[in-house]
Amino acid sequence: MAILDYIKNAPKFFELFKEGKEIANAATWKSRTIATNAILALIGTALALGKAFGFKLELDGDTLQGLAAGAVAVVTAINAVMHTITSARVGLSSDSGSSPPDRPTADIGQPSAV
């Protein structure tokens, strides 16, 4: 039954990618994303230090590189999603980008008002 709930809520999830929308408990999700990134960095550092001190990981170089590349790709995609859905100031334009922004942004050479 849970899979049907996910399918039913999918349009609500994709709505979060629009500019001006954000998830209700954004601070919690941002904190979790930061914590996850820190834990993954710690694990990567521990593996590198372990190898430097002689810890033998029974994987060949190609497999290890493939696993690392896959982990980086997954983390990057999740970070992009989390940054978008936890901030109302970023996202896809609701009107296909045809209207100008209602307030100046730092991208157009003027300092941000925020």
N, C-alpha and C positions, 0 to 999 in steps of 0.2 A: 504494500500500500504506500510505502514511503516514496517509491519511484514516481508514482502518480502525483504526489505533492510537489516533487521537484519539477516535473513537467508543467504542472499548473502554475507554479511560481516563476517559471523561466521568463515570461514577458516582464514581470516586475524587476527581475535581475537586470535584464538588458535595458530597462528604462533608466537604471542608475548610471549608465554610460553617457547620458545626455548632460550638457552643461546646465548647471543650476541644481542638479539633483545630487544627493549623497545618501549613504546608508545612515540609518537612525543613530547608531552607536559608533560613529566614525572614530572617536578617540580610542575606544577599546580595540577596534580592528587595526588601527595604526600602531598601537602599542604591541599587539600580537605580531604584526609584520616585522617590526623592529626587533623584537625578541627572537623571532625565527631566524632573521638574517644574522643576528649576533651568534646564535647557537651554531648555525651552519659555518660561519667564519671560524668559530672556535674549533669545530670538528676538523675543518680543513687545515687549520694551524697545527692541531694535535697530530694529524696524520703526517704532515710535513716534518714536524719535529721528531716524531717517532721514526720516520725513515732516516733522518739525519743521525739518530742515535742507534741505528742498527735494527730497528723493528722490521721484520720481514713480512710484507703483505703478499700472499701467494696469488697475485694476479700479474699477468704480463702487461707491458707498457701500453699496448693498444687497447686492451680491455679497460684499463684504468683511465686512459684518456677519454674513451667513449663514455664511461660512467660520469666522469667529471664534466664533460661537455653536455651530457643530458641533464645533469643536476643544475648546471648554470642556465640552460635553456628554460627549465621548469621554474626556477626561482625568478628569472627575469620576467617571464610571462605573468607569474603570480604578482610580482611587485608592480608591474604595469597596471594590472587590473585593480589591485588594492589602492594604488595612488589615484586612480580615476574615480573609483566608486566611493572613496572616503573624503572627497573634496568637491564642494559645489562650484568651485571656481574653474575647474577643468572639465573637459568632456567634449562630446560631439555636439555640434550645433543642432538645435531642434528644427531649425528651418533651412536645412541644407547649406548653411553658411551664407545666405543671400542678404542678410541684414547686418549692418555694422554693429559693433559692440555698443552697449548703452553707456559704458564708462571707459575712459582710456586705460590701456594696459601698458605695462613696462616695455612691451615689445615695440611700441611705436615711438620710442625715443623720449617719452615723458616719464618722470618718476611715478611709481605706483603710489596711490593714495592710501594704501593699507599699511 
